[in-house]
Amino acid sequence: MAEVMTAAPFLPKQLNFTALRRAAEACRGCDLYKNATQTVFGEGPRRAHVMMLGEMPGNDEDLAGKPFVGPAGRLLDESLDAAGIPRDDVYITNAVKHFRWEPRGKRRLHKKPSARQIEACRPWLQAEILVVKPLVMVCLGATAAQTLLGKAFRVTKQRGKLIKSEWAPFVTATYHPSAILRAPEKESRDRMRGEFVEDLQRVAQQLNLAEQIGKA
């Protein structure tokens, strides 16, 4: 019988950022901690209106201990600014908190987390959502989208749509910034980046609408 992997036993009794981050550092809910430098927990304000969910930390994030600090993070910051979403109103995290990689010479190459590893890490994500209570969750890429919206969800077909969900009043999915950067041709990168900003602009419009309703 296969061992059930889950982070649930490692969660603290009190759900606040300080306790969650401290507890996550000692998480052994799956085997990814063995080869990762450290846990990379989410970051952002406690009451951010937007929570952005990626797949897992990359090499740069694993070394720094912070999410989205490499080229993908810079592209994300630039796109948020272009869409009119204040960076200090965004909480950023990943579905998986440890870097999964495979050696390629002296380099550590990203390896997609397994379904079991994603499921094992789900309690951390659920706790983050409970603490932040975002108005809109933005899934960056297919892994993040399917983590929240099910395996049948396809970013290519449903990108940018605002969906009502149990996770948050609205959930939407768009490209992962690293996917934009990996596009082989400049034309493709420019197109994807423009669509990425358009998707974030829809989020900004939803935030503005919620603010107007709140003032009414």
N, C-alpha and C positions, 0 to 999 in steps of 0.2 A: 504493500500500500504506500503510495507516494506521500511524502511529508507535506503537510499544508504550510505554506509560507504566508506569514502575515505580520505586519508591523503593529497590529493592535495591542499586544502585550506591552509594547514599549511606550505607548502614549501616556502622558502624565494625567493625573486626576484633574488638575486644573487646566482648562484650555485657555491659555494666553500665550502671546508670542514668545515671551522669555522662557516659559516652561516648555513650550513645544520645541523651540530651537535647541535647548539644552538636552532634552530627551532624544531628539532626532540624531544628535551626535553619537549616541550609543546604540542606534538601531541595528539590530541583526535580524530583521524580519525577512530578509532574503540574502542570497549569497553575494550580492554586488559589492557589499562593503569590503570584501576581502581584497579586491584589486583596486579600489578607489582610494584616492588620497584622503578624502574627507566627505562628509555629508554636505550637500549643497541645498540648504533650505530656502524657502521663499523670502522675498524682501519687499517692503513697501509699507505704506501707512495702514494702521489698524482698521480704519474705516474708509478704505479706498472704494470708489464707486466702480472701478474696473479691475477685474482680476484677469491676468493673462497667463495662459497655461501652455507650456511647451512640452516636449517629449521627455528630455532628461538633460542634465548638464553635459557640456562638451569638455574637451581637454582644458581649455582656458578656464572654464568655470570650476572644474575639478581642482585645479591648482590654486585658484583665487578663493574658493569657498563662497562665491557669490554667483547668482544666476545672470545670464545674458551680459557678460562683460567683454566678450570678444567682438569680432566683426559683425556677427548677427545682432548683438546688443546695440552696437552703434547704429546699424540700419533701423532697428526698432525705435530707438530714441528719435532719430531723424524723421521717421514716418509718423510717430505720435505727434511731434511738433507740427508737421505738415497738415495733420488732420485736426489740429486744434485741441488735442487732449493733453492736459497738464501732466507731466511725468510724475509729479508728486501726488497725483490722484490715481496712481496705478500700482497694484500689487502684482509682482511677477513670481511665478513658481513653475515647477515641472511636475509631470505625472510621476516620475521616478526621481529620487533624490541622490542617487549615486551614478557615477559615470561608468557605463559599460563600454569596454573597448577591446580591441584585439591588436596585437603587435604587428607592425609592418616595418621591418628594419628597426630604426631607432624611434619611429613615430608610433603614437597610439591612435588608432583609427576608431571612430565611432562605430558601435555595433548596436543595432536596434534592440531595445529591451524586449524580453519575452512577455507573453500574455500573463504568465504566472508572476513575473516580477512586477508588472504594472499593477496587478490585482493585490499583490502583497503590500505595495506602497500606498494603496488607496486610502487607508485610514488617516495618513498624514494629510492628504488632499482634502478629505472630508472635514478634518479638524480646522484646516486653514479657511475653508469656506464658512464654517460656523463662526469663526472669529471675525473674519473680514465682512461677511454679509454683503458681497458685491451686488450692484444693480445689474451689471453686464459681465458675463464671462466670455473671454475671447480665446478660443482654442487655436493654437498656432500649429498647423499641420495635422496630418491624418491620425497619428497616434493619440494626440491630445483630444481631437474631436471624437474619436471612437471610444476613448476612455469615458467621456461624459454622455455621448449621444448614441452609443451602440456601434457594433461592428458593421452594420449595414450603411452607416453614414459615409458619404463620399464628398470630400472637400471640393473635388472637381465639378460636381453637379450642384452642390448646395452652399457653395462659398458665399459669405456675406449676408446670408439670411439671418434675421433675428428670430430665434425660436424660444418660446416659453418653455421653462423647464423647472424640475424640482430642485435643481442645483442653484438657480438664481432666477430672478424675474425674466431675464433674457440671456440666452447663450448663442454665440455665433462662432463661425469657424472661418479661417482664412489661411493663407500660406504661412509656413514657418519662414522667418527671415533667412535662415541658412539655405533653404530651398531656392530662394530668390538668388542668393549669391552663387549657388552651384549651377544655375542655368548656363548652358554652354555658350550661348550667343548673347551679345549685348542687347539685341532687339528683344529677346525673350526676357532678359533681366529688367529692362526698362518697362516692358508691358506689365510684368508681374508686380513690379514695385508700384506702378501707377494703380493697379487693381488693389493692391494691399492698402494703399493710402485711402482709396475709395471705400473699402470695407471699414476702415477705422473711422472715416468720416460719418458713416452710418451710425457707428457707436456714439460718436460725439453728438449727433443729432438726437439720439435717444436720451443721452444725458441731459441735453438742453431741454428737451420736452419734459423730462421728469422734474427738472428744476422749476420750470414754469408752472407745472401742475402743483408742485409743492408750495409755490408762492401764492397760488390762486386762493 
